[in-house]
Amino acid sequence: MSLPNKARNIGLSEGKKVVGAMDFDAFQDKAHFWGRLCIWAVIILTLMVPLYLSFVLGFHPSWMVIISGFAAYASIVALVWVIEPISYYPVLGASGTYLAFLTGNIGNMCLPSASIAQAVVGAEPGTKKGEITASLAIATASLVNIIILIFTILGGSLLISHLPESVIGSFQYVLPAIFGGAIAKLAVQRPLWGVVAIAFGLFVNLGPVPRPLQTFLCIFGTVIVCMFMEKLKRQKEVE
């Protein structure tokens, strides 16, 4: 065998080994392993501080205060604990879900970053390419967020104290602008989907919808209506 052919065969065999060593199933297995490990580690580390304050330093507020505080908080957001993982999973995928819930800022950073990255590279949510794209986008956004937070924590208070009131007042529009950009990106590709999403957003915010149900109804309703519209469209094309 000539040297070029031999080298080419070695490269192909090595390529097969690399692909076989880390196919998508192996990638998800590692994502589940490290994701669960990191999530449980964060939970334990988070609980260590209140446990130390309560039972070592003696600042325990009593179980009645803890239970009543938890009940008051859970009555507002308990439904979100179930809704968010289900609603965000189709876009984030398994690995992206671990990253997003570990780093936080899901609605205003992770989800928009994943959605826009998938649109840029042409990856459909719920596919293998879509999940890997979402994971890379969330990881990059998280690193950028950490870097920005370091500088913000060190000099943010000083900077904000020197900003005019008009600039400080505009901060309330940051989150709507992020979601507006994501909806605009969707509406350009599928205008009717954008209309449906805006309609549900107006309904849940202006209508008599309880706040814990607003996010769920907006996302679930938009997805169901858009799927129904696509089904009708395909039926018409077949006919």
PEVENNOR-V935779 format. One record per residue. N is the residue number from 1. RES is the residue in one letter. SS is DSSP state (H for helix, E for strand, L for the rest). BURIAL is I if it has 16 or more other C-alpha atoms within 10 Angstrom, else O. Layout:
# PEVENNOR-V935779
N_RES_SS_BURIAL, N_RES_SS_BURIAL
This chain:
# PEVENNOR-V935779
1_M_L_O, 2_S_L_O, 3_L_H_O, 4_P_H_O, 5_N_H_O, 6_K_H_O, 7_A_H_O, 8_R_H_O, 9_N_H_O, 10_I_H_O, 11_G_H_O, 12_L_H_O, 13_S_H_O, 14_E_H_O, 15_G_H_O, 16_K_H_O, 17_K_H_O, 18_V_H_O, 19_V_H_O, 20_G_H_O, 21_A_H_O, 22_M_L_O, 23_D_L_O, 24_F_H_O, 25_D_H_O, 26_A_H_O, 27_F_H_O, 28_Q_H_I, 29_D_H_O, 30_K_H_O, 31_A_H_I, 32_H_H_O, 33_F_H_O, 34_W_H_O, 35_G_H_I, 36_R_H_O, 37_L_H_O, 38_C_H_O, 39_I_H_I, 40_W_H_O, 41_A_H_O, 42_V_H_O, 43_I_H_O, 44_I_H_O, 45_L_H_O, 46_T_H_O, 47_L_H_O, 48_M_H_O, 49_V_H_O, 50_P_H_O, 51_L_H_O, 52_Y_H_O, 53_L_H_O, 54_S_H_O, 55_F_H_O, 56_V_L_O, 57_L_L_O, 58_G_L_O, 59_F_L_O, 60_H_L_O, 61_P_L_O, 62_S_L_O, 63_W_H_O, 64_M_H_O, 65_V_H_O, 66_I_H_O, 67_I_H_O, 68_S_H_O, 69_G_H_O, 70_F_H_O, 71_A_H_O, 72_A_H_O, 73_Y_H_O, 74_A_H_O, 75_S_H_O, 76_I_H_O, 77_V_H_O, 78_A_H_O, 79_L_H_O, 80_V_H_I, 81_W_H_O, 82_V_H_O, 83_I_H_I, 84_E_H_I, 85_P_H_I, 86_I_H_O, 87_S_H_I, 88_Y_H_I, 89_Y_H_I, 90_P_H_I, 91_V_H_I, 92_L_H_I, 93_G_H_I, 94_A_H_I, 95_S_H_I, 96_G_H_I, 97_T_H_I, 98_Y_H_I, 99_L_H_I, 100_A_H_I, 101_F_H_O, 102_L_H_I, 103_T_H_I, 104_G_L_O, 105_N_L_O, 106_I_H_I, 107_G_H_O, 108_N_H_O, 109_M_H_I, 110_C_H_I, 111_L_H_I, 112_P_H_I, 113_S_H_I, 114_A_H_I, 115_S_H_I, 116_I_H_I, 117_A_H_I, 118_Q_H_I, 119_A_H_I, 120_V_H_O, 121_V_H_O, 122_G_L_O, 123_A_L_I, 124_E_L_I, 125_P_L_I, 126_G_L_O, 127_T_L_O, 128_K_H_O, 129_K_H_I, 130_G_H_I, 131_E_H_I, 132_I_H_I, 133_T_H_I, 134_A_H_I, 135_S_H_I, 136_L_H_I, 137_A_H_I, 138_I_H_I, 139_A_H_I, 140_T_H_O, 141_A_H_I, 142_S_H_I, 143_L_H_O, 144_V_H_O, 145_N_H_O, 146_I_H_O, 147_I_H_O, 148_I_H_O, 149_L_H_O, 150_I_H_O, 151_F_H_O, 152_T_H_O, 153_I_H_O, 154_L_H_O, 155_G_H_O, 156_G_H_O, 157_S_H_O, 158_L_H_O, 159_L_H_O, 160_I_H_O, 161_S_H_O, 162_H_L_O, 163_L_L_O, 164_P_L_O, 165_E_H_O, 166_S_H_O, 167_V_H_O, 168_I_H_O, 169_G_H_O, 170_S_H_O, 171_F_H_O, 172_Q_H_O, 173_Y_H_O, 174_V_H_O, 175_L_H_O, 176_P_H_O, 177_A_H_O, 178_I_H_I, 179_F_H_I, 180_G_H_O, 181_G_H_O, 182_A_H_I, 183_I_H_I, 184_A_H_O, 185_K_H_I, 186_L_H_I, 187_A_H_I, 188_V_H_O, 189_Q_H_O, 190_R_L_O, 191_P_H_O, 192_L_H_O, 193_W_H_I, 194_G_H_I, 195_V_H_O, 196_V_H_I, 197_A_H_I, 198_I_H_I, 199_A_H_O, 200_F_H_I, 201_G_H_I, 202_L_H_O, 203_F_H_O, 204_V_H_I, 205_N_H_O, 206_L_H_O, 207_G_L_O, 208_P_L_O, 209_V_L_O, 210_P_L_O, 211_R_H_O, 212_P_H_O, 213_L_H_O, 214_Q_H_I, 215_T_H_I, 216_F_H_I, 217_L_H_I, 218_C_H_I, 219_I_H_I, 220_F_H_I, 221_G_H_I, 222_T_H_I, 223_V_H_I, 224_I_H_O, 225_V_H_O, 226_C_H_I, 227_M_H_O, 228_F_H_O, 229_M_H_O, 230_E_H_O, 231_K_H_O, 232_L_H_O, 233_K_H_O, 234_R_H_O, 235_Q_H_O, 236_K_H_O, 237_E_H_O, 238_V_H_O, 239_E_L_O
